[in-house]
Structure formats: structure tokens, C-alpha cells
């Protein structure tokens, strides 16, 4: 389930709520009862490791091999 951030319009409290995608957004602050707004926050999603960028889009010239043996391959560029 995703975690959403909310900010109270009255007291300024910023808090998180774990909700389903289908749940309605919260309307009330859990501390003072004031109105809240949903915040847009950065995610903790991070790409690590070599991955597709280093293999296909880095600045190094890609190698091509039309021969069966690796020793007979050449670099393009």
C-alpha cells in the first residue's frame, strides 16, 4: 500500500498515511481537526547497479560482434 503525505492547513502538521489506491483522500488533521491537503513528495525509488544505461547508452563506444568467436569482435566508432 502506498504512503501519502498530508499537511494541515490550520496547524501546519505534516504527517503520513498508509492508504489503498481506492481510498478517498483524508480531509481532517489527526491532531487539530483542521483541513488537510495531500502533498506531492519524492519517492524512495532508486536504480542501482550497471543496468541498461551503462550497457546501451553510456558514452563508451558499443562493441558489435558478427562473428561467433569473441576474439574476432571489433569496436564500433
PENORCOR-V260108 format. One record per pair of residues at least 24 apart in sequence whose ideal C-beta (glycine too) atoms are under 10 Angstrom apart, sorted by the first residue. I is the first residue (numbers start at 0). J is the second residue. Records with the same first field share a line. If there is no record, write none. Layout:
I->J  J
//
This chain:
1->42
2->40  42  43
3->37  38  39  40
4->35  36  37  38  39  40
5->29  35  36  37  38
6->35  36  37  38
7->31  32  33  34  35  36
8->33  34  35  36
9->33  34  35
13->38  40
14->38
15->40
//
